[in-house]
Amino acid sequence: MNKDLQNEFKATNDGDHWGNCMGWLFAVCDYLTFETDEIVPDEWQFKPSLFGANEDCFNYQTLRHLAFEQYITTEDVLHFGNLLVRFSEMLKRKGLDY
């Protein structure tokens, strides 16, 4: 996993693992949908907002900044999203979702 994404994910974790995971997953989906030519995988079950990306979201801004500075690639973001989906499934199995 890209170390910059890993560090940003860790930095935003305030103990609410489900909320942190979902916040990043929505930001990743918005980023892929509105900033790249990639299609969000169907298994992520994401539907984009009619109003576009949540550009005020810190995680979304972080993704845009890291991409602008060329610290991450679209492939890095897709891989990160796949990890987030697996993490969310693990949290659900443990009953830590809400």
N, C-alpha and C positions, 0 to 999 in steps of 0.2 A: 504494500500500500504506500502511496505517496506520503512521505514524511511531513510535508507541509499540511496536507489535509488531516493527517493523524494528529498533529499538534494542535490544529485549530479545533478539531472535535474534542480533544481532551480539555482544552482551555475553556470551552463553553459548558462542560459538564458540571452542573451544580448539585449533583446527586439525584436529579430527576432523570433517570436513564431513558425512560419512555419519552418524555417530553423532548429531551435533547436529540434522541434518535429521530423522532418525527419531525422536529424542526429542521434538522439537516436533510432528511429525506425529501421534504417538501421543497426546500431550497435547491437541492440537486435536481429534482424533477422540473422545477421552474427554469433553472439554468439550462438544462438540456433542451427543454422545449422552446424557450424564447431567445437563447443565446447561441445555439448550435444547430446543425442540421440533423442531429441525432434524434431518433425516436425513442421515447421512454419505453422500456420493455413492458409488454402487457401484464406480465406476472407481478409487476409493481402496483397494479391497480390504481394508477394515477390518471385523473382527468384534469386538464388545465382549466384555470379560471377564465371565464369570459372577459374578465377585466385585465388579463395579462399577469405577469409575474408580480409578486409582492416585493417591489424594489426597495421598500423600507426595511426589509428583513436583514438583520446583521449577517446571517449565514449566506444569504444570496449575494450581498455586497462583498463578502469575503471571497466567495467563489469567483466573482467577476474580477476582483483585484488580483487574486492569484493567477488567473488566466491572463490578464493584461500584462502582468509581470513575467509571464511565461514560466511560472513555477509549477503549473499543472497543465495537463492536456485533457481533451475530451475523454480519452480512454481512461485516464486517472479518475475522472468524475464518474464515469460509468462503473468502474470497479468499486469505487467508494459507495455508490448507490447499491450495488449488489451486496456489499458487506452490510450496509445499513438494513436492507431487507432481511438478511439472515439474522442480524442482531435483533430486529423487531420480532421475528418469529420466535426466537429464543426467549425474549422477554414475555411474549404472549403465553408460551408453554409454562413459564414459571408463575404466571398470574400477575405479572408486573405491569400490564397494560391498563389503560383506563379510557 
